[in-house]
């Protein structure tokens, strides 16, 4: 008799029973599918109808252009080929909604069949649904500004969703391995308990102030910006007309935007690497335990407390060709002006860079540097092989922040050169600033959106590329 | 391989003297433990060998070379830090390889040169295999347990084949079980590499079990150097007597009443050795050298602690608290408040001067 004979044979795990919860969830999915299906169908039909209208209009225009129609009334005065992008977008949305609807039906069927794989998918789908709802709300806000539809979508939809999350039968947050809410690794579709429901509601209450601030100062202005980017204002700003995404593409591919971007990128190249290297050098030099070092640390970080205006005036004087210290004419030479302006920014940001790098250096354990010394490494190898990798998260943060600062630079340019000479220091932000008149608002908004997109992409790129080389402490 | 010698070495930080005129010869190939309570200056002494602290006074030699003014990176020293000081952004293999890249080495007695990648890989391989880290070479320190990190630190030290190994409380971050195992591993490593080890600890068990010789340090001053058994059996002064041993040695104040007998309250404690009559002394008696039953020492039982294999009977002898170790099979525990008599062998009595605290017998 072997030991194994004493063991109870493992019973096969029974297939999951079809619980009331799963059935309820499936019904919910079917309901959603119906709503999505109807919405998708409406959008598709509308897009189709508009496209047909357009085709008819084109044919009609052709007919008129060959002169058969002498004297026939203009049947489609509002029809413009410009609006084609709107129809296409509507068609794409319609198609997506229909696909989503079909997917929901399939998931609902899988849930009813007791397929455990379907549960996380259904949960994931709810998130997609929320995201698409949010986009739709945003779209409504931007394009229609419809007095009825906007409040409904922007306020009621999120409220309904949040209430469902808090009270509803289904848990959109999958339960993670540790029992905490997370996006991954769901294996159970649980009903919320009373305590959990109360906690969720409480969380919403606590989130509300932050949401309100973000909404008022970020989402809403961003929505307005997107709105302006696709509209054209009249001279006094009292009326506007939809001009479509053509305005955005025209501006972003135009010479003005390209020139501004060129200046901005040059400015980034002048300020970010030099500022970072200088800051690191000063922080390394000042990171010593010497008597009186605090004095130097204070001096070196003092530019943090200096305003852009003060820094600009200081450099305005320093660089003045007649009375300045350097007696150079950089600010008046088109090919040197950005370099001249960047000097003031480098100086001004130095305090911040210094403080942050110094804090990073002081967090490097002494023992690591001592250990490297005993291992035979000289100061240079110690710095590049040990210190630098350990402060790399700090440096990544600084690169991102300094780049964003440079993209946003305005005051120093306005004070030192006012964009001159001959527009040679007009960065993107400066060009946007110049377009304040109602009639220029569309163009300026399009540029601002472009700048937002580029800053976003550059920052994402920095994270993606540099993050792999950054070591976060254990 | 080299010995290390301190000649009147002193380290002052502003007004504090951390190490006071330390004179100590660490013999080539020896396992020397510097033992003392925290803040006694033992770590400072170790850091002076490493070159991480400057020397205020005196001469420090590694081998025959005076190293007072030799930079840390130019001394052939490897050190294991209490925190292990592993480079968190490098893998285990890169950590172990780092000293091989940073320094020139003399191969087969030739002039020092940079090692080739193959030579480095071979040495790293050797070291990680010796310490059982072969499976972990691609991991970073953050993904290792405390014991594994400790072994990486050891591997990084031994890959160098240095003249001297320094270790600063390397076991204090490990749990008790792992600590016992690693003690044995380090002793075995010492036997294998046959190099001078200088090991700092505040834990007397580590010192007793690992040291060839130990140096007891207190308040920056060397108290006693010797083999663990000598230090335990013949402590040079009251500090060493009280510091070594667990539970600590009992000390009873008294006066030499006649040749070879100390009087303490109602008790008369005979001892061996010549101490002048009438001298104020402190008598030291280890808990395991006292026996309940017949004897000249009179004591009152204050408490009894049961530890499974033995009992600690806490008694009062002439106003001093003392502990008596009693094996569990040596009969029943005494009652609290009971007056008992304690016996001892005369040769187990340590006598110290009450003023200078130096040993007298």
Interface residues (C-beta under 8 A of the other chain):
Chain A: X365 X367 X368 X370 X371 X372 X373 X374 X375 X376 X377 X378 X381 X385 X386 X389 X390 X392 X471 X473 X474
Chain B: X50 X51 X52 X72 X73 X74 X75 X77 X78 X79 X81 X82 X83 X85 X87 X88 X89 X98 X99 X102 X103 X140 X141 X142 X143 X156 X160
